[in-house]
């Protein structure tokens, strides 16, 4: 199963401009998903869908996502507002006033969480949301599960964007997750950079943003004195592909936009491909490997 992820779209950063930069970057990412070679089985959009939570921006988001020929599942972030979101996307499930829901797939479950506290930039996870998560995890303890949420529950090293490990919401989330062995990975946004780490023994993957990215700078930041450091940079729009193989989640980061192709799969590359595949064993029960073994054996004896 191939799960795509995009995040931190921030539509409406340039109010009243339907052709704003963030919409152009979103369209580039969606084109990569719909016209590229890796069309996903579903798409997770992990928050900060808009920049100001206004209805016009949510309408533009719906317009941009309409051509997708695969299921799209939305998550809210700290720049979103729930009431305007619900007005545009009334079919997205709601739990006790929060945008939290389960996606049940063949042999896999995804739980989408709401870490939004309106008026706050950092994450939030109250007792109501934690109780909902515990209940969902208790329902299917034997089904591998992925958590999708906007804010990472772990410090990542970019001072002004970081989550402090002492934050109360992190403690609630940790307690809700402590006995959930079926949770294999957590996918997040918010940081505007591609990041991977471990938290509580679980894989945490942060997807790069479709909007401009946060500059990579590990130095502490002083709120009382500016230093003219780079804060936001216009790197290529980012996205991620999460490949679930039945046991683990393998993540590939990608970027959208024009790129220079240096080699195609033609006669010049065919010999290399054959050589690489011939090195692999024809494993029992692996139809692709067995077919390749048969092909190479017949080629040698022909």
N, C-alpha and C positions, 0 to 999 in steps of 0.2 A: 504494500500500500504506500502510495506517495502522497504526503501531506505537505502542501505549500504554506508558507507563512509570510505575511507582510505586516508592517506595523508602523505606527507613528506617521500617519498620513498628513495630519494637520491641515486639512482643507479649510479655506477661509482665513488663512494667515494674511492674505491680501484681500480684504473685504470688498465685495462687489465686483470682483474680477473673475469671471468664469474661466478665463484662460491663465490663471495664476501659475507660478512656477511649481507649486506643490501639486496642482492638478496635472501639469505636464509630466512631472516625475511619476505620479501614480499611473498615468496612462502608459508610460514606458514599462513599468513593472507588470501591469496587467497584460500588455502585449507580449512580454516575455513568457508569461504563463499560458496565454491562449494560443500564440503562434509559434512558440518554441518547441523543442523536441521533448520536453518533460512536462506534458500536461498532467496536472495533479488529479488525484481522486477527490480531493476537497481542499478548500482554502481557509486558513485561520487568519483573521485580521485582529491583531492583539492590541487594540486600543489607541487612544489619541487619534480617533477617526477624523475629528475636526479640531480646529485651534481654539474656537470660542464656544462650541456647543450650540451654535445657532441652527435653526431649521433649514435655512437656505443651504448651508454647507452639507447637512445630512442629505438633502434632496440631491445635491450634486454628487455625493458619494453613491447614492442609489443609482443614479444615472451612469456613473462610471463602471459600477459593478454589473450592470444589467447584461452586458454581452457574455459574461462568464458562463461557460457550459458545464460547470461543476458546482457542487454545493459550496456556499460561502457562509461561514459562521463568524459572527461579529462579537467582539469583546470591548468593553469600555475602558478608557484610561482617564488620567487626571484632567485632561483638557476637555473631556466630554461632559454632557449634562443629560441625565436620564430622561426627563420628560420630553425634550425635543427629539431625543433618540427614539423613544417609544412611538412618538407621533409619526415618524418616518418609517420605522421598522416594527410595526405592531406584532408581527409574527415571531419575533425573537422571544424565546421563553423568559419568564420573569419569576423569581422566587422571593417572596416576602419583600417585594419592592426593589430587589437587586437583580442585575442582569447575570444570573447564574443558571446554568443548565448542563445537562448531560447529552453527549452525542454517542449513541450506541452503534458500533460498527461490527463487522464480522471479526470476532476475536480480539477486539480492541475497544476501549472506552476512552473518550475525551471528556474531561470536566472543565467547563469554562467558568472562571471565577471573576467576580467583580471586586476590584481593589480600589475603587473610586471613593473618595470622600470629597464632595463638592466644596470648592474653595481651598483645597489643600493640594500641593503638588506631589507630596510623598504618598506612599501607599496607605491603605486602610483595610482592616479585616475584622469586623465586629463579631460579637458573640453569636448573632443571628446567622451570619454567613459561615462562621466556623461550625455551627451546629448542622447547617445544611450540608457542608462538606463531609462531616463525619457520617451523616446519615447516608449520603450517596456512596461513600467508600465502603460502608458496612453492607450495602445492598449486594455488591458483586465482588467479594474479596478475592476471587480466583480469576478475574478478568484483568489482563494487563491494562493499565490506565496511564494516560498522559494528562497532566494539568496544564491548562492554557490560562495565562493571566498577564496583566499589563506590567506590574511592578515586580522585579526580581526580589526574592526574599533574602538576598545575600549581598554583602559588600563586594564591589567589583573594582574599586580603586580610583574611580574618577570622582574627586572630592565633591564637587558641586551637584552631581547627579546621583550620589550614592544612597543606598539604603543602610541605615545604621542597624547593627545587629541587636541593639538594645530596644528598638522600637516595639511598643506593645503589640502592634498588629503582627509583627514577625513571630512573637511568642505565641499568639493565638493560632496562627497558621501552623507553626511547628507542632503544637499540641494536637491539633486536628489531624496531622499527618503522621504522628509518631508511630502508630501501629499499622500503617497502610503499606504493607510490603508489595502490594500490586502496583504501586505508583513507580513507573519506570523512568519517567522524565518530566521535567517542567519546562515549558517554552514561554518566553516573556518578550517584552519590548521595552519601552521607556528610555533606555540608555542611548538610543540612536547610534549604536555600534554593534558589530558582531562579537559576541563574547561566549565562551564556554567555561564551565567550572563544575565542581561537585558541591552539593549541599545536602547534609544529612545522608550521605551515601548515594544521592540521586544526581543524575545528570541534569544540569540547568543550562539551557541554551537561550541566549538573547539574540534576537534577529536585528540586523541593521535596519535603519529606517528607510522608507521610500522618500520622505522629505530630507533636506540636508542633514548631515551627520554632526555629531558632537566631536570636536577635536580630541585626539588622543593625547592627554597630558596628565601624568600621574602626580604632579606637584600639588601640595596642599594649596588651597585658595583662601585668601584673606578677605572677608566681607567688608572690611574697613579700609582697604587700600587696593586700588586697581593696579595691574601690572602689564596691561596691553597684550595679554596672551590671546592666542586664537581660541575662540569658543565654538563657533559653528563653521563648518567647512562644506564646500559643495562637491563632495565625492559622488560617484555614480549611485543612483538609487539602488538600495539593497533589498534582497529577499532571501528566503531560505527554503530548502527542500528537506523534509524529514522522511526518510525511508524506513518504514516499519517492516521488519522481516519476520515478525512473529515472536521474536525474543528481545530485540533491542531496537533502539531508534538511532539511525545513522543520519547525521545532519551534514548537508552540503550548503555552503553559502554561495550566492550568486549575485551578479549585478545586472542591471538593465541598461539598454542603450547600445549604440554602435560600438563594435569592436573589430579589430583587424584579425582576420583568420589567416594563420600562418601555414596550415596544412589541412588538406581534405583527405577523406578516406578514398584514395585512388590507388593505382597500381604501385605507387611509390611507398604507400603506407601499408599495403596489404601484406607484404612479407613480414613486417614487424608484428602486425596483429596475429598472423598465423604462428609466428615463433612464440609470442607471449602466451597464446592459448594452448599451444602444444606442451608447454611446461606444466600445465595444471593436470592433476590426476582426474581420471574419469570415475568420479565417485559413484558408488552404488546409490540408486534412488535419485540421482541428479540428471534429469532428462537432457538438459542443455549440455552438460559435460559429456554424457554418453553419446549424444549426437555428434559433438565435435570429435570425440575419439573415433567414432565410426567414419566420419568424413576424412580425417587425417590418415587413418589406416588405409582407406580405399585409395586415397591420393597417392600414397607411397607404393601401393601394389599395382596401380594402373599402368 
